[in-house]
Amino acid sequence: MFGVLQLQNGVMALIHLALLVVTLFAFISSLLYPAEAYRAAGKWTKQGWAILLGVAAFLPLIISLGIIQIALTIAALVYLADVRPALSSLRRR
């Protein structure tokens, strides 16, 4: 039988796993588009996004970051909501 703390720990582990998957997806996605596409879309450079999203994906695996991890996750979500659609729209043309 699960206790309340075990349930809470399980839910938190699932949330951390989901955030890890999102940041890893954003990082891998940032590597798939050429640097010219970032310039053509008027977005930050490929190198900048790759470094930021790489830190967001891999640093929380090493140490617990707290509020910084939230900020890095927000950066990954911004990439997925704003930058990635702009890059993919250039590819379709």
C-alpha positions in Angstrom: 0.0 0.0 0.0 1.3 3.4 -1.0 1.8 6.1 1.5 1.1 9.8 0.8 4.8 10.5 0.6 5.5 7.7 -1.8 2.7 8.9 -4.0 4.1 12.4 -3.9 7.6 11.2 -4.7 6.2 9.2 -7.6 4.4 12.1 -9.1 7.4 14.4 -8.7 9.6 11.8 -10.4 7.1 11.7 -13.3 7.1 15.5 -13.6 10.9 15.6 -13.6 11.0 12.8 -16.3 8.5 14.8 -18.4 10.5 18.0 -18.1 13.7 16.0 -19.1 11.9 14.6 -22.2 10.7 18.1 -23.2 14.2 19.7 -22.8 15.9 16.8 -24.6 13.4 17.0 -27.5 14.0 20.7 -27.8 17.8 20.3 -27.7 17.8 17.6 -30.4 15.4 19.6 -32.5 17.6 22.7 -32.2 20.5 20.7 -33.7 18.5 19.5 -36.7 18.0 22.9 -38.4 20.8 24.7 -40.2 22.3 27.9 -38.8 21.0 29.8 -41.9 17.4 28.9 -41.0 17.8 30.6 -37.6 19.0 33.8 -39.4 16.3 33.6 -42.0 13.6 33.3 -39.3 15.1 36.2 -37.4 15.7 34.2 -34.3 18.7 33.8 -31.9 21.6 31.8 -33.4 21.7 28.1 -33.6 24.8 28.0 -31.3 23.0 30.0 -28.7 19.9 27.8 -28.7 22.0 24.6 -28.8 24.1 25.7 -25.8 21.1 26.9 -23.8 19.0 23.8 -24.5 21.9 21.5 -23.9 22.5 23.1 -20.5 18.7 22.8 -19.8 18.7 19.1 -20.8 21.9 17.8 -19.1 22.7 20.0 -16.1 19.7 18.9 -14.1 21.0 15.3 -14.5 24.1 16.3 -12.6 22.8 18.7 -9.9 19.5 19.9 -8.5 18.9 23.5 -9.7 15.5 24.5 -8.3 14.3 27.8 -9.7 17.1 27.8 -12.4 15.7 24.5 -13.7 12.3 26.1 -14.1 13.9 29.0 -16.0 15.7 26.5 -18.3 12.5 24.6 -18.9 10.7 27.8 -19.8 13.5 28.5 -22.3 12.9 25.0 -23.9 9.2 25.7 -24.0 9.8 29.1 -25.7 12.0 27.3 -28.3 9.2 24.8 -28.9 6.4 27.3 -29.1 8.2 30.1 -31.0 11.4 29.2 -32.7 10.7 25.6 -33.9 7.5 26.6 -35.7 9.3 29.5 -37.4 12.1 27.2 -38.5 9.8 24.5 -39.7 7.7 27.0 -41.7 10.9 27.9 -43.6 11.6 24.3 -44.5 8.1 23.8 -46.1 8.5 26.7 -48.5 
